[in-house]
Amino acid sequence: MQCTHLAHIIGFCIIFVISCGTPAELRTDSIPVVSSFNLERYLGTWYEIARLPNKFEENLEKITATYTLNEDGEIAVLNRGFNVIDQEWEEASGKAWVPDPAQPARLRVSFFWIFASDYKIIALDNNYQYALVTSSSKEYLWILARDPVLDEAIYQKLVALADMNGFDTAKLIRVTHN
């Protein structure tokens, strides 16, 4: 593993440990996850359409997240992106699980053995073609889609929903996939 990969993984973990002390106005506790969720339909590859800035995805484009169900019920997570500065692909492998079966759209994800963070799906269309995902802090937000391009009207609808829930959508970074 190259140093840049390790630095991104460690950075990701540190950010989420720090987020435990997130001020109340930035916490996502009051934002509900989607009520109807089928994990098996969510599995597969998602393209990152937009995100709030974060250190662990700095300089990355063409970002995908692939979720695969393991035999033990855990979810293998593979995040992949192209670093436009280093001109190389970076990957981070992790695992996710559903801690509370009553809220299957609220997962925990870990990329580093002792650190785990929330993965909250707060919007998802009926066909599992696009999603709005956050963590325990409003500093983290992702718009995901099954295709590398998302219809602009749907994108604006998701941005409006995020804005309504207190996210700083003016800072959203649109991800390129070409």
C-alpha positions as YAML, in Angstrom:
chain: A
units: angstrom
residues:
- id: 1
  name: MET
  ca: [0.00, 0.00, 0.00]
- id: 2
  name: GLN
  ca: [1.40, 3.38, -0.93]
- id: 3
  name: CYS
  ca: [1.70, 6.18, 1.60]
- id: 4
  name: THR
  ca: [-1.05, 8.22, -0.06]
- id: 5
  name: HIS
  ca: [-3.48, 5.34, 0.34]
- id: 6
  name: LEU
  ca: [-2.58, 4.87, 3.98]
- id: 7
  name: ALA
  ca: [-2.77, 8.61, 4.61]
- id: 8
  name: HIS
  ca: [-6.29, 8.76, 3.17]
- id: 9
  name: ILE
  ca: [-7.45, 5.81, 5.24]
- id: 10
  name: ILE
  ca: [-5.92, 7.18, 8.44]
- id: 11
  name: GLY
  ca: [-7.31, 10.64, 7.66]
- id: 12
  name: PHE
  ca: [-10.76, 9.14, 7.17]
- id: 13
  name: CYS
  ca: [-10.56, 7.42, 10.54]
- id: 14
  name: ILE
  ca: [-9.29, 10.48, 12.38]
- id: 15
  name: ILE
  ca: [-12.06, 12.63, 10.93]
- id: 16
  name: PHE
  ca: [-14.71, 10.25, 12.17]
- id: 17
  name: VAL
  ca: [-13.18, 9.95, 15.64]
- id: 18
  name: ILE
  ca: [-13.14, 13.74, 15.85]
- id: 19
  name: SER
  ca: [-16.76, 13.86, 14.68]
- id: 20
  name: CYS
  ca: [-17.75, 12.15, 17.93]
- id: 21
  name: GLY
  ca: [-17.32, 15.61, 19.48]
- id: 22
  name: THR
  ca: [-19.43, 17.26, 16.79]
- id: 23
  name: PRO
  ca: [-21.34, 20.35, 17.95]
- id: 24
  name: ALA
  ca: [-25.08, 19.79, 18.31]
- id: 25
  name: GLU
  ca: [-25.96, 22.00, 15.33]
- id: 26
  name: LEU
  ca: [-23.84, 19.78, 13.05]
- id: 27
  name: ARG
  ca: [-25.11, 16.42, 14.32]
- id: 28
  name: THR
  ca: [-27.45, 14.42, 12.09]
- id: 29
  name: ASP
  ca: [-29.34, 12.67, 14.91]
- id: 30
  name: SER
  ca: [-32.61, 14.42, 14.00]
- id: 31
  name: ILE
  ca: [-32.37, 13.47, 10.31]
- id: 32
  name: PRO
  ca: [-34.21, 10.19, 9.76]
- id: 33
  name: VAL
  ca: [-32.90, 7.42, 7.56]
- id: 34
  name: VAL
  ca: [-35.14, 6.04, 4.82]
- id: 35
  name: SER
  ca: [-37.86, 3.87, 6.29]
- id: 36
  name: SER
  ca: [-38.06, 1.27, 3.55]
- id: 37
  name: PHE
  ca: [-34.69, -0.24, 2.76]
- id: 38
  name: ASN
  ca: [-33.56, -3.50, 1.17]
- id: 39
  name: LEU
  ca: [-29.84, -4.06, 1.64]
- id: 40
  name: GLU
  ca: [-29.57, -6.57, -1.20]
- id: 41
  name: ARG
  ca: [-30.98, -4.02, -3.66]
- id: 42
  name: TYR
  ca: [-28.46, -1.44, -2.40]
- id: 43
  name: LEU
  ca: [-25.46, -3.70, -3.03]
- id: 44
  name: GLY
  ca: [-23.32, -3.14, -6.10]
- id: 45
  name: THR
  ca: [-21.50, -0.12, -7.47]
- id: 46
  name: TRP
  ca: [-22.49, 3.49, -6.85]
- id: 47
  name: TYR
  ca: [-20.92, 6.53, -8.52]
- id: 48
  name: GLU
  ca: [-20.21, 9.55, -6.38]
- id: 49
  name: ILE
  ca: [-22.00, 12.47, -8.05]
- id: 50
  name: ALA
  ca: [-21.24, 15.13, -5.44]
- id: 51
  name: ARG
  ca: [-19.85, 15.47, -1.94]
- id: 52
  name: LEU
  ca: [-19.03, 17.96, 0.72]
- id: 53
  name: PRO
  ca: [-15.26, 18.54, 0.88]
- id: 54
  name: ASN
  ca: [-13.36, 16.10, 3.05]
- id: 55
  name: LYS
  ca: [-9.68, 15.32, 3.48]
- id: 56
  name: PHE
  ca: [-9.86, 11.63, 2.57]
- id: 57
  name: GLU
  ca: [-11.22, 12.33, -0.93]
- id: 58
  name: GLU
  ca: [-9.10, 15.36, -1.68]
- id: 59
  name: ASN
  ca: [-7.98, 15.49, -5.34]
- id: 60
  name: LEU
  ca: [-10.09, 12.43, -6.22]
- id: 61
  name: GLU
  ca: [-12.37, 12.14, -9.24]
- id: 62
  name: LYS
  ca: [-14.11, 9.16, -10.88]
- id: 63
  name: ILE
  ca: [-15.08, 7.94, -7.41]
- id: 64
  name: THR
  ca: [-17.07, 4.76, -6.92]
- id: 65
  name: ALA
  ca: [-18.20, 2.79, -3.91]
- id: 66
  name: THR
  ca: [-18.89, -0.92, -4.33]
- id: 67
  name: TYR
  ca: [-20.79, -2.90, -1.69]
- id: 68
  name: THR
  ca: [-20.72, -6.70, -1.65]
- id: 69
  name: LEU
  ca: [-22.43, -8.99, 0.86]
- id: 70
  name: ASN
  ca: [-20.08, -11.47, 2.53]
- id: 71
  name: GLU
  ca: [-21.18, -14.93, 3.63]
- id: 72
  name: ASP
  ca: [-20.99, -13.83, 7.29]
- id: 73
  name: GLY
  ca: [-23.53, -11.03, 6.67]
- id: 74
  name: GLU
  ca: [-20.99, -8.21, 6.73]
- id: 75
  name: ILE
  ca: [-20.73, -5.92, 3.75]
- id: 76
  name: ALA
  ca: [-17.40, -5.52, 1.98]
- id: 77
  name: VAL
  ca: [-16.83, -1.90, 0.97]
- id: 78
  name: LEU
  ca: [-14.44, -0.82, -1.77]
- id: 79
  name: ASN
  ca: [-14.06, 2.91, -2.37]
- id: 80
  name: ARG
  ca: [-12.06, 3.82, -5.46]
- id: 81
  name: GLY
  ca: [-11.05, 7.15, -6.98]
- id: 82
  name: PHE
  ca: [-8.53, 8.63, -9.39]
- id: 83
  name: ASN
  ca: [-6.08, 11.10, -7.84]
- id: 84
  name: VAL
  ca: [-5.75, 13.89, -10.40]
- id: 85
  name: ILE
  ca: [-2.52, 15.19, -8.82]
- id: 86
  name: ASP
  ca: [-0.67, 11.87, -8.53]
- id: 87
  name: GLN
  ca: [-2.33, 10.50, -11.70]
- id: 88
  name: GLU
  ca: [-3.08, 7.16, -10.07]
- id: 89
  name: TRP
  ca: [-6.00, 5.17, -8.71]
- id: 90
  name: GLU
  ca: [-6.50, 4.99, -4.96]
- id: 91
  name: GLU
  ca: [-8.55, 2.41, -3.11]
- id: 92
  name: ALA
  ca: [-9.77, 1.95, 0.43]
- id: 93
  name: SER
  ca: [-11.27, -1.35, 1.54]
- id: 94
  name: GLY
  ca: [-13.50, -1.62, 4.55]
- id: 95
  name: LYS
  ca: [-16.52, -3.32, 5.98]
- id: 96
  name: ALA
  ca: [-20.01, -2.26, 6.93]
- id: 97
  name: TRP
  ca: [-22.80, -3.80, 8.97]
- id: 98
  name: VAL
  ca: [-26.31, -3.04, 10.18]
- id: 99
  name: PRO
  ca: [-26.16, -2.65, 13.97]
- id: 100
  name: ASP
  ca: [-29.94, -2.32, 14.40]
- id: 101
  name: PRO
  ca: [-32.19, -4.43, 12.14]
- id: 102
  name: ALA
  ca: [-35.05, -2.02, 12.95]
- id: 103
  name: GLN
  ca: [-33.09, 0.69, 11.06]
- id: 104
  name: PRO
  ca: [-31.39, -1.14, 8.17]
- id: 105
  name: ALA
  ca: [-30.62, 2.13, 6.31]
- id: 106
  name: ARG
  ca: [-28.36, 3.17, 9.20]
- id: 107
  name: LEU
  ca: [-25.12, 1.27, 8.91]
- id: 108
  name: ARG
  ca: [-21.74, 1.40, 10.55]
- id: 109
  name: VAL
  ca: [-18.68, 1.43, 8.33]
- id: 110
  name: SER
  ca: [-15.04, 0.84, 9.19]
- id: 111
  name: PHE
  ca: [-11.94, 1.30, 7.07]
- id: 112
  name: PHE
  ca: [-9.50, 0.95, 9.94]
- id: 113
  name: TRP
  ca: [-9.83, -1.84, 12.46]
- id: 114
  name: ILE
  ca: [-10.77, 0.10, 15.61]
- id: 115
  name: PHE
  ca: [-12.70, 3.03, 14.09]
- id: 116
  name: ALA
  ca: [-16.25, 2.94, 12.76]
- id: 117
  name: SER
  ca: [-18.62, 5.67, 11.67]
- id: 118
  name: ASP
  ca: [-22.27, 6.11, 10.78]
- id: 119
  name: TYR
  ca: [-23.44, 5.61, 7.22]
- id: 120
  name: LYS
  ca: [-26.96, 7.02, 7.04]
- id: 121
  name: ILE
  ca: [-29.04, 6.74, 3.88]
- id: 122
  name: ILE
  ca: [-31.41, 9.69, 4.18]
- id: 123
  name: ALA
  ca: [-32.89, 9.60, 0.67]
- id: 124
  name: LEU
  ca: [-33.25, 6.75, -1.81]
- id: 125
  name: ASP
  ca: [-35.49, 6.38, -4.83]
- id: 126
  name: ASN
  ca: [-37.78, 3.36, -5.17]
- id: 127
  name: ASN
  ca: [-35.62, 1.86, -7.93]
- id: 128
  name: TYR
  ca: [-32.35, 2.23, -5.99]
- id: 129
  name: GLN
  ca: [-30.85, 4.46, -8.69]
- id: 130
  name: TYR
  ca: [-29.78, 7.42, -6.52]
- id: 131
  name: ALA
  ca: [-29.18, 8.09, -2.85]
- id: 132
  name: LEU
  ca: [-28.31, 10.82, -0.37]
- id: 133
  name: VAL
  ca: [-25.93, 9.65, 2.35]
- id: 134
  name: THR
  ca: [-24.47, 11.30, 5.44]
- id: 135
  name: SER
  ca: [-22.66, 10.34, 8.61]
- id: 136
  name: SER
  ca: [-23.09, 11.56, 12.20]
- id: 137
  name: SER
  ca: [-22.04, 15.08, 11.15]
- id: 138
  name: LYS
  ca: [-23.48, 17.52, 8.62]
- id: 139
  name: GLU
  ca: [-19.91, 18.04, 7.48]
- id: 140
  name: TYR
  ca: [-20.26, 14.82, 5.47]
- id: 141
  name: LEU
  ca: [-22.68, 14.37, 2.61]
- id: 142
  name: TRP
  ca: [-22.64, 12.34, -0.59]
- id: 143
  name: ILE
  ca: [-24.96, 12.17, -3.57]
- id: 144
  name: LEU
  ca: [-24.64, 8.74, -5.17]
- id: 145
  name: ALA
  ca: [-26.09, 7.23, -8.32]
- id: 146
  name: ARG
  ca: [-25.94, 3.96, -10.23]
- id: 147
  name: ASP
  ca: [-24.74, 5.82, -13.33]
- id: 148
  name: PRO
  ca: [-21.90, 8.35, -13.57]
- id: 149
  name: VAL
  ca: [-24.35, 11.06, -14.66]
- id: 150
  name: LEU
  ca: [-27.45, 12.02, -12.68]
- id: 151
  name: ASP
  ca: [-30.40, 13.89, -14.16]
- id: 152
  name: GLU
  ca: [-30.09, 17.57, -13.18]
- id: 153
  name: ALA
  ca: [-33.66, 17.77, -11.83]
- id: 154
  name: ILE
  ca: [-32.98, 14.81, -9.50]
- id: 155
  name: TYR
  ca: [-29.65, 16.33, -8.46]
- id: 156
  name: GLN
  ca: [-31.36, 19.63, -7.59]
- id: 157
  name: LYS
  ca: [-34.07, 17.77, -5.65]
- id: 158
  name: LEU
  ca: [-31.41, 16.02, -3.54]
- id: 159
  name: VAL
  ca: [-29.51, 19.27, -3.00]
- id: 160
  name: ALA
  ca: [-32.74, 20.96, -1.86]
- id: 161
  name: LEU
  ca: [-33.41, 18.11, 0.58]
- id: 162
  name: ALA
  ca: [-29.88, 18.38, 1.96]
- id: 163
  name: ASP
  ca: [-30.22, 22.14, 2.27]
- id: 164
  name: MET
  ca: [-33.54, 21.74, 4.08]
- id: 165
  name: ASN
  ca: [-31.77, 19.44, 6.58]
- id: 166
  name: GLY
  ca: [-29.07, 22.01, 7.35]
- id: 167
  name: PHE
  ca: [-26.18, 20.88, 5.13]
- id: 168
  name: ASP
  ca: [-23.99, 23.60, 3.60]
- id: 169
  name: THR
  ca: [-24.85, 22.71, 0.02]
- id: 170
  name: ALA
  ca: [-22.98, 25.74, -1.35]
- id: 171
  name: LYS
  ca: [-19.81, 23.75, -0.66]
- id: 172
  name: LEU
  ca: [-20.85, 20.67, -2.68]
- id: 173
  name: ILE
  ca: [-18.17, 19.42, -5.05]
- id: 174
  name: ARG
  ca: [-19.45, 17.78, -8.24]
- id: 175
  name: VAL
  ca: [-17.40, 14.75, -9.18]
- id: 176
  name: THR
  ca: [-16.35, 14.17, -12.78]
- id: 177
  name: HIS
  ca: [-16.29, 10.70, -14.26]
- id: 178
  name: ASN
  ca: [-14.87, 11.29, -17.75]
...
